[in-house]
Amino acid sequence: GRKVQTGMTYLNYCVSDAEFAEILAEDLNRIGIQTWMAEEHVKDVQWATGVHPALLECKNMIVVLTPLGIKATNVVDAIDVFVSARKPIVVAQLAPTDLPDALRRKPRFDFSGDDYKGAFRELVQALTE
């Protein structure tokens, strides 16, 4: 786990999607987009503010969207923090999922098919705009 820095991208996912999240984080870091892996740190401590410092420091968020993921409390809580701070969120969709209202109008990229590279390219574009 690395220290959170201002301007990082918050990778928001649940335990069951960790494998995909790690691949995504590696690919993002490789091209210079620093990511913060939420799940690794989520159990660290109870913060006085009730909000993980990473949620305050990171400039944008990728939500790994799966039916299980969107029911995970840590995932939903993190989305809420970002929505109320009006920070950009993009969605990496791994499986067909009913979109919660908070994500309905966010840019969404389909990682469920065979075209990982294509989806990744579009995701990166949305992050770096």
N, C-alpha and C positions, 0 to 999 in steps of 0.2 A: 504494500500500500504506500502510495506516495502522498506527500502533503498537498493539501488543497491550495491552489493558487487562484488569484483573481483571473477571470477570463477563461477558465477551464470549461469543458462541456460536461454536464452532469449526466451520467448514464444511469437511467432509472429502470430497474427490472426486478423481477422476483427470483428467488432461488432456483426455481425450476427452469428458468431461462438463462441461467448463468453461463452455460456453455456458449450459447450464441453471443451473449453480451461480451464475453472475453475475446472472442474472435473479432467482433466489431471494434472493441476498444483497441486491440492490437493494430488493426488496420488503420484506425483513425490516428493513433499515436505515430504510426510509421510515416504518415503524410503530414505530421506536424500539428494535428488537432489534439491537444492535451485533454484526456478524459479522466473523469473521476468515477470510479466504479462504486456505485452506491452500496450494493449489497455487502461488499467486503467490510464496510465501515459502520454499517447501520446499527450494529449492536455495541459499538465502542463504549459509549457513555450516555448518561442522560445529560442533556445540555440545559443550562439554566433557562434559556429562551424557549426550550422545547423544540427548537429548530436546529438541524445540523448546520454547522458553519458552512459546509460545502454548498448548501442550498442558497446561502446568502452570497457566497463568493462566485459561484459559477455563473457564467453569463447566459448560457442556454442549456437546454435539456433535450436528450433523446429518450423517448419512452419506448421500451421494447414491449410491444402490445401482443398479448395472447389472452385467451379467455381466463386462464389462471392468474396471469400477471395483473390484469386490471381489477381483480378482486383482492389483491394483496394490499394490506393496510399501508405498508411503507411506500408502495408505489403511488397509491391514491393520495396519501398525505403530501408526498413530495410534489405531485402535480398541483395540488391546492396551493402550496406555498408559491410555486412559480406563477400560477395564474393570478394570484392576488398581487404578486410583485410585477405583473405584466411583463415577464421575461419570456423570450421566444422558446417555444416547444416544437419539436418535430417528432413524428411518430415512425418508428420502424416496426411495421406490422409483420409478425411471424406466422400468424394463423388468422383465419376469418374470426372476427370478434365484433360484438356489438360495441359501437363507440360510445363512451360516456360523453355527456354534453361538453365537458371541459375540453375534449380533444376533437370535437366534431369539425371545427373550422381550421384545425392545424394541418400544416403540410404533412402528407402521409406517404410513406414509401413501402412498397410491397416486397418483403423479403421471403414470402412464402413460396415463390416459384423457383425456377432454376437460374434466374438471372441475378445472382447476388451482386456481381460487378456493376451491372446497370443500376440497380437499386442503390448501391453504395455510392456510386458517382452522383446520382441525383440528391441523395441525402447530404453529401459533402457540399454540394453546390448550395443547398438551402441553408446550411450552417454557416457558410462563409460569405453569404451575400451581404 
